[in-house]
């Protein structure tokens, strides 16, 4: 289970140590996802551009990321 929390909807304030904020590039207003790993809550920084940032995670040919971006461009051109 995962829920995204944004500052506009958040009612809880968390204090994250400075070294971790720097390591994970967290700043005021940064979006995070809260993930429940069977009794352990994890804060996962949200990706600004998930498709582009995930590029290269799974090496192989042909590039699935390139195919997905091409399909998105085609869908926009069709007006979807």
URKA-V235622 format. One record per backbone hydrogen bond with DSSP energy under -0.5 kcal/mol. NH is the residue of the N-H (numbers start at 1). CO is the residue of the C=O. Records with the same first field share a line. If there is no record, write none. Layout:
# URKA-V235622
NH = CO  CO
This chain:
# URKA-V235622
3 = 34
5 = 32
9 = 6
10 = 6
14 = 12
16 = 14
20 = 17
21 = 17
22 = 18
23 = 19
24 = 20
25 = 22
26 = 21
30 = 27
32 = 5
33 = 44
34 = 3
35 = 33  42
36 = 1
37 = 35  40
38 = 36
41 = 39
42 = 35
44 = 33  42
45 = 43
46 = 31
50 = 47
53 = 49
54 = 50
55 = 52
57 = 54
59 = 57
64 = 62
67 = 63
68 = 64
69 = 65
70 = 66
71 = 67
72 = 68
73 = 69
74 = 70
75 = 71
76 = 72
77 = 73
78 = 74
79 = 75  76
80 = 75
